[in-house]
Structures are given as structure tokens and as C-alpha cells.
Amino acid sequence: MFDLTPKPEMALIVGVGLKSDENSDLDQSLDEFGQLAETAGALVVGVLKQRLEKIIPSTFIGSGKVEEIARLKDESKATIVLIDAKLSGVQQRNLQELIGCKVLDRQQLILDIFAQRAQTREGKLQVELAQLKDQLPRLIGEAVAGLSRQAGGIGTRGPGETKLESDRRRIKTRMEHVIKELENVRQTRELHRKRRKASHVPLIALAGYTNAGKSTLLNKLTHADAYVEDKLFATLDPTTRKLRLPSGKHIVVTDTVGFINKLPTHLVEAFKATFEEIATADLILHVHDASHTFESQHAGVVTALLKEIGAAETRVIHVYNKIDLATKATERMGQRENPFVNISAISGQGTEKLLELIDLTLQEILTSAPVDLYLPSDDTTLLFKLAHDGQIISQEEGPNIIHLRVKLSEEALQRWSEYL
């Protein structure tokens, strides 16, 4: 029998940073980069790192390090070199020639993982758009490499269209097509969002660093069956489920793509429709991996990206997950942000307290100052609807009228204004 299983790429990973950037942790970034390589399906066979005085325009890294990479590539039989930086098309082409194998940068590696993980039509379109945006400026590297050729012929004016120009035109045409399709997706999402708001069902969005346990938490809270794997970017496509709170109110919870340091701008732009689910949520659960050594740094990345996508003003509950795996050392490294809850999404520890905090926070967000309403006692359906729309503080029943002290959202208050 022949083994048709494709062999994994043998990857040599290279971490680089500037000596002037003292705040960057090269080892942390390189460790995460290795996880990205493994998530993409590569087998890491060697690791190198370098602090640069300055970036070399032609190759990004110095000639001595390039020679060292080429030598280690031969010794380790690596088939691909992964650079933990963003390379230009020229730099990438030059490195490939000097090292003698395929070279990818951090941005391309993340895009490759997204391409593997996207399952839905929307997800695939978003990734394709990001890849096209990434590919367009890199074409100049191919042109410099001499891949541009003339396409002129008899009867044409001038030399004709170069391969670079035709490739650019082809990519831009495809981008326009994908953008139109994604706009249709965005409009559909907007329609669903309006229907949800019309039904007065609050939306909670799960956000957090990749592999913090968002999907596991969604499954625990809603008894969903979202895909879970102990890898970076295990899930990309949003998963939305209903949840009943202790108060009896029903809400909607959506799990979104995880964040990561140096997330390519093209991805943020391409996943705009998905990130709108976070930006328009009534409440965000920021899920932290409490057991991770660099939890504080990860939290900073998530906070910055939430601001970038327009969710800076949305109320947040900080959910410190994997508390059962956290040691005293890791607990001391990260200072808790309020309001917070410590949980284990696997065992369920702390999830009841989380649900109570969600219930209380939503009541604060969605309700106004208490008002008095007077409902006819012979219409019991009104009382049921009112309990769904707001928080009943007190209730006194008379012979024909029920006097209620309630908290309502401004929108709900308008609907019940005739009973004020």
C-alpha cells in the first residue's frame, strides 16, 4: 500500500527584532510563532533569532544571518523558512534566492492558517480578500525577479501589457468581486441584527486572544457543539447560540475569531462583517487564559484590537478562564481587571457566578431609572410581556389595577408609555 498522506513542511523559524525596541519580548513572539507554524501543519526543525541594529532594505536581516539560515536549512533538511516579521516582495524574493527554498513571513503564515480553517462561504471570502490584499504589493518582488514579460504583438501600440500589470488587473478584478459578495453578507447580517433588536434580545460577544477558551465557554454556557481544539485559531467562523439567564431572560451569545499579536491589517479589514458582531454587542466577555505566562500582554493586544474595531465603549466583563490550570506564579503576573470572574470552562467552575454577573450587568445597561406602571389586572399577558421587557422591582395588586415599579430600557419605556 502506498502512503498518500502529504508530508509536512520541514520549517526553520527565524525570530527577529530591533535592538532599539527594548519592550518587545523576542522569545515570547518566537514561541508563539512556532505554535503558528505547527498550527499550519509544519514540523519545526530549527530555530534562529537575531536582534537587528536596523532593517536591511534588500533582505530585512543581515548577510551573515542569511548565510547562517542557509547553512542550517541544509543541515536540518528544512523545506521552508518562516520569518517572524513582515517582508516586502523584494525582501522575500531575495531571501528565497539566497537561502534556496520557499520563505514566508508572519502575515502570510497567519493567512495560510485562516485559509485552512475557514469553513463557511463567508469565512472563505474574507480570507481570500485578505490574501489578495496581501499579494498585490508583493507583485513588485516578482517583477524585480525578472518575471515580467512583454505581451505585445503585431498591430499593437507600444510594448503591450507586462505580466505585472496583468496580474495586478486580475487581482483587483477579483477583489472587486469578493468585496461585492461580502457586502451582500454584511447586509444580511445587518438584517438579522435589526430583527434581533426588534425582538429585544440582548447580544453578548465573546472576545479574546486565540486559544483562550472562548468556544469551550460557549459550549459550557449554551450546551452548544462548537468545534474545540487546543490550537491557535481552531475556529474562525462565528457561532451564535441562545442562552437563558438565571432571571429567565433569553439572550444571544456569539463566539468570534480569536485575536493575536500583529494580526494582519488585511485580516481585520476583511473580517469587518464578523467583527461588527463584537462592535454592536450589548456586552463583551473578554476571555483571558489565566494559565498563560503572557496573559497580561495578550490582554493588551485584545483591548487594542477592540478599540480598533469600534468596540472601545462597550461594557466588558473579564472572564479569567483555565483557572484550574493557573499556578500562583501566573496568577501574580496578571492583575485582574474589574469586573471579573475566575472560571474553568472545562469543569464549569465559576460559570454560575458568571451568569449572575451577566444578568446583573445587562440589567444595568438596558434599563433606565425606575418608573411606575399601572396595568389592568384582567390582562395577564401584559404582566408576562413586561417581565420579558424589563426588571420588575415591586408589585402591588388592587381590585382592577396592578401597580408595578419597574426598570425599562428607553426603547421599552416608549412601548409602555400608555401605562405610566
C-alpha positions in Angstrom: 0.0 0.0 0.0 1.2 3.5 -0.8 1.0 6.2 1.9 -0.7 9.1 0.2 -0.6 11.3 3.3 1.2 14.5 2.3 4.4 15.1 4.2 4.5 18.2 6.4 6.7 21.1 5.5 10.0 21.0 7.5 10.2 24.5 8.8 13.1 26.6 10.0 11.7 29.6 12.0 13.5 32.8 12.5 12.7 35.4 15.1 13.9 39.0 14.5 13.6 42.3 16.4 15.3 45.6 16.6 17.7 46.4 19.4 16.1 49.7 19.8 12.8 48.0 20.6 13.6 47.0 24.2 10.0 46.5 25.1 9.5 43.6 22.7 9.9 40.1 24.0 11.6 38.2 21.2 11.4 34.8 23.0 7.7 35.2 23.6 7.0 36.2 20.0 9.2 33.4 18.7 7.4 30.8 20.9 4.0 31.9 19.6 5.4 31.9 16.0 6.4 28.3 16.5 2.9 27.4 17.6 1.6 29.2 14.5 3.9 27.1 12.3 2.6 23.9 13.9 -1.0 25.0 13.6 -0.4 25.5 9.9 0.8 21.9 9.7 4.6 22.4 9.6 7.2 20.5 11.6 9.6 22.9 13.2 13.2 21.5 12.7 15.2 24.6 13.7 15.0 27.9 15.4 17.1 31.1 15.0 16.8 34.6 16.3 18.5 38.0 15.9 18.3 41.5 17.2 19.0 43.9 14.4 20.6 47.3 14.6 18.5 48.3 11.6 16.4 46.7 8.9 18.3 45.9 5.7 16.2 47.1 2.8 17.1 44.3 0.4 16.9 41.3 2.8 15.4 42.6 6.0 18.1 40.7 8.0 21.9 40.9 7.7 24.0 38.9 5.2 25.7 37.0 8.0 22.4 35.8 9.4 21.2 34.9 5.8 24.2 32.7 5.4 23.6 31.1 8.8 20.0 30.4 7.8 21.0 28.8 4.5 23.5 26.6 6.3 21.1 25.5 9.0 18.4 24.9 6.3 20.7 22.4 4.6 21.7 20.7 7.9 18.2 20.3 9.1 16.8 19.5 5.7 14.2 22.3 6.1 11.9 22.8 3.1 10.6 26.2 4.2 11.9 29.2 6.2 9.4 31.3 8.2 10.4 34.8 9.2 8.6 36.3 12.2 8.3 39.8 10.6 6.6 41.5 7.7 8.6 41.2 4.5 8.3 43.2 1.3 8.0 41.4 -2.0 11.6 42.3 -2.9 12.9 41.1 0.5 11.0 37.9 0.2 12.3 37.2 -3.3 15.9 38.0 -2.4 15.8 35.7 0.7 14.4 32.9 -1.3 17.2 33.2 -3.9 19.9 33.4 -1.2 18.6 30.7 1.1 17.5 28.3 -1.7 13.9 27.5 -0.5 10.5 29.0 0.0 10.3 31.9 2.5 7.1 33.1 4.2 6.6 35.9 6.7 4.3 36.1 9.8 1.5 37.7 7.8 1.5 35.0 5.1 1.6 32.3 7.7 -1.4 33.6 9.6 -3.3 34.0 6.3 -2.4 30.4 5.4 -3.8 29.2 8.7 -7.0 31.2 8.1 -7.3 29.7 4.6 -7.1 26.2 6.1 -9.6 26.8 8.9 -12.3 28.8 7.1 -15.4 26.6 6.6 -18.3 28.8 5.6 -18.7 30.7 2.4 -18.3 33.9 4.3 -15.2 32.8 6.0 -13.6 31.7 2.8 -14.4 35.0 1.1 -13.0 37.0 4.0 -9.7 35.0 3.9 -9.5 35.3 0.1 -9.9 39.1 0.2 -7.1 39.3 2.8 -4.8 37.1 0.7 -5.5 39.2 -2.4 -4.7 42.4 -0.5 -1.5 40.9 0.8 -0.5 39.6 -2.6 -0.9 42.8 -4.5 2.0 44.8 -3.1 4.3 41.7 -3.2 4.0 41.5 -7.0 6.8 44.0 -7.3 9.2 41.3 -5.9 8.3 39.0 -8.8 8.7 41.9 -11.3 12.2 42.6 -10.0 13.0 38.9 -10.3 12.5 39.2 -14.0 9.2 37.5 -14.2 7.7 40.5 -16.1 7.4 39.8 -19.8 6.1 41.8 -22.7 2.8 40.7 -24.3 2.8 43.0 -27.3 2.2 41.8 -30.9 1.6 42.9 -34.4 -0.7 45.8 -34.6 -0.3 46.8 -31.0 0.8 50.3 -29.9 3.9 50.2 -27.7 5.3 47.1 -25.9 1.9 45.8 -24.7 0.9 44.8 -21.1 3.5 43.4 -18.8 2.8 40.4 -16.6 3.0 42.6 -13.6 0.2 44.9 -14.9 -2.0 41.9 -16.0 -1.5 40.3 -12.6 -2.4 43.5 -10.8 -5.5 43.9 -13.0 -6.6 40.3 -12.4 -6.2 40.6 -8.6 -8.0 43.9 -8.5 -10.9 42.5 -10.6 -11.2 39.5 -8.2 -11.0 41.8 -5.2 -13.9 43.9 -6.5 -16.0 40.7 -7.0 -15.2 39.4 -3.5 -16.0 42.8 -1.9 -19.4 42.8 -3.6 -20.2 39.3 -2.2 -19.0 40.3 1.3 -21.2 43.4 1.1 -24.2 41.1 0.5 -23.1 39.1 3.5 -22.8 42.3 5.6 -26.3 43.4 4.5 -27.7 40.0 5.5 -26.0 40.3 8.9 -27.4 43.8 9.3 -30.9 42.5 8.6 -30.5 39.7 11.2 -29.2 42.3 13.7 -32.3 44.6 13.1 -34.6 41.6 13.6 -32.8 40.7 16.8 -33.1 44.2 18.1 -36.7 44.4 17.2 -37.3 41.3 19.3 -35.4 43.0 22.2 -33.0 40.1 22.7 -29.6 41.3 24.0 -26.4 40.1 22.3 -23.2 39.1 24.1 -20.0 38.7 22.2 -17.1 36.5 23.3 -13.7 38.1 22.5 -10.2 37.1 23.5 -6.7 36.0 22.5 -6.6 32.9 20.3 -6.8 29.7 22.2 -8.1 31.4 25.4 -11.1 29.0 25.5 -13.9 31.0 24.0 -15.5 28.1 22.1 -15.2 25.9 25.2 -17.0 28.5 27.2 -19.7 28.9 24.6 -20.3 25.1 24.7 -20.4 25.1 28.5 -22.9 28.0 28.8 -25.2 27.1 26.0 -24.7 23.3 25.6 -23.6 24.1 22.0 -21.3 21.9 19.9 -18.8 24.5 18.6 -15.6 23.0 17.4 -12.8 23.0 20.0 -9.1 22.2 19.6 -6.0 23.1 21.6 -4.5 25.1 18.8 -4.3 28.7 17.7 -7.3 29.8 15.5 -9.1 26.5 15.9 -12.3 28.2 14.9 -12.8 31.2 12.5 -16.5 31.3 11.6 -18.8 32.9 14.2 -21.1 30.6 16.2 -24.2 32.0 17.7 -26.4 30.3 20.3 -29.3 31.2 22.6 -28.8 31.3 26.4 -31.3 31.5 29.3 -30.1 33.6 32.2 -30.9 33.0 35.9 -33.5 35.7 35.7 -35.3 33.8 33.0 -34.4 36.3 30.2 -33.1 34.9 26.9 -30.1 36.4 25.3 -27.9 35.5 22.3 -24.2 34.7 22.6 -21.8 34.7 19.7 -18.2 33.4 19.5 -15.9 35.2 17.1 -12.4 34.7 15.7 -9.6 34.9 18.2 -7.1 37.8 18.3 -3.3 37.6 18.1 -0.4 39.9 18.3 0.5 41.6 15.0 -2.8 40.4 13.4 -2.5 41.4 9.7 -4.4 44.6 8.9 -5.8 42.9 5.8 -7.5 40.3 8.1 -9.0 43.0 10.3 -10.4 44.7 7.2 -11.6 41.5 5.6 -13.3 40.3 8.7 -15.1 43.6 9.2 -18.6 42.0 8.9 -17.6 39.4 11.6 -16.1 42.0 13.9 -19.2 44.1 13.6 -20.9 41.4 15.8 -18.5 42.4 18.6 -18.8 46.2 17.9 -22.6 46.1 18.0 -22.9 43.7 21.0 -24.6 44.9 24.2 -21.9 43.3 26.3 -18.5 41.8 25.7 -17.0 38.9 27.6 -13.2 39.3 27.3 -12.0 35.7 27.8 -8.4 35.5 29.3 -6.2 32.5 29.6 -5.3 32.8 33.3 -2.8 30.0 33.0 -0.7 31.7 30.3 2.6 33.3 31.3 2.0 36.2 29.0 -1.7 36.7 29.8 -1.2 40.5 30.6 0.4 41.1 27.2 -2.3 39.1 25.4 -5.0 41.2 27.2 -3.3 44.3 26.0 -3.5 43.1 22.4 -7.2 42.3 22.7 -8.0 45.7 24.3 -6.2 47.5 21.5 -8.0 45.5 18.8 -11.4 46.0 20.4 -10.6 49.8 20.2 -9.6 49.4 16.5 -12.9 47.7 15.5 -15.0 50.3 17.3 -15.9 48.4 20.5 -13.9 50.6 23.0 -17.1 52.0 24.6 -18.9 48.7 25.0 -19.2 47.3 28.6 -16.8 44.4 29.3 -16.8 41.5 31.8 -13.3 40.0 32.1 -13.5 36.2 32.3 -10.3 34.6 33.5 -10.5 31.0 32.1 -8.4 27.9 32.8 -8.2 29.0 36.5 -7.8 25.3 37.3 -4.5 25.2 35.4 -3.2 28.5 36.7 -0.3 28.5 39.2 0.3 31.0 41.9 3.1 32.4 39.7 0.9 33.0 36.7 -1.9 34.5 38.9 0.6 37.0 40.2 1.8 38.0 36.7 -1.6 39.3 35.6 -3.6 41.8 37.6 -7.3 41.2 37.3 -9.4 43.9 35.6 -12.8 44.7 37.0 -15.5 43.4 36.7 -14.1 39.9 36.6 -14.9 36.3 37.2 -12.5 33.3 37.6 -13.8 30.2 35.8 -12.9 26.9 34.3 -14.9 26.4 31.1 -13.9 22.7 31.1 -15.2 21.9 34.6 -17.8 24.6 34.8 -16.2 26.2 37.9 -17.4 29.8 38.3 -19.8 29.7 35.4 -22.9 30.2 37.7 -21.3 33.3 39.1 -20.5 34.5 35.5 -24.2 34.1 34.5 -25.3 36.1 37.6 -22.9 38.8 36.7 -24.1 38.9 33.1 -27.7 39.1 34.3 -26.9 42.0 36.6 -24.7 43.9 34.1 -27.4 43.6 31.3 -30.0 45.0 33.7 -27.7 48.0 34.4 -27.0 48.5 30.7 -30.5 48.1 29.3 -32.7 49.7 32.0 -33.5 53.3 32.9 -34.3 54.7 36.3 -37.3 53.0 38.0 -40.8 54.1 36.8 -44.3 53.3 37.9 -46.7 51.5 35.6 -50.4 50.6 36.1 -51.7 47.6 34.3 -55.2 46.2 34.1 -55.3 43.2 36.3 -57.6 41.2 33.9 -54.8 41.0 31.2 -52.2 38.6 32.5 -50.3 38.6 29.2 -49.3 42.2 29.8 -47.5 41.2 33.0 -45.7 38.4 31.2 -44.5 40.8 28.4 -43.4 43.4 30.9 -41.3 40.8 32.7 -39.6 40.0 29.4 -39.0 43.7 28.6 -37.6 44.9 31.9 -36.9 44.3 35.6 -39.9 44.3 37.9 -38.8 45.8 41.3 -42.1 45.7 43.2 -45.7 44.7 42.5 -49.0 45.7 44.3 -52.3 44.2 43.2 -55.5 46.2 43.5 -59.1 45.2 42.5 -58.7 46.3 38.9 -55.1 47.7 38.6 -51.7 46.2 39.2 -49.2 48.9 40.3 -45.6 48.0 39.3 -42.3 49.6 40.0 -40.1 48.7 37.0 -36.8 49.4 35.2 -37.0 49.5 31.4 -34.8 50.5 28.5 -35.5 53.8 26.9 -36.9 51.9 23.9 -39.1 49.7 26.0 -40.3 52.7 28.0 -41.8 54.2 24.9 -43.7 51.0 24.2 -45.2 51.0 27.8 -45.7 54.8 28.0 -49.5 54.5 27.9 -49.4 52.7 31.3 -47.2 55.3 33.0 
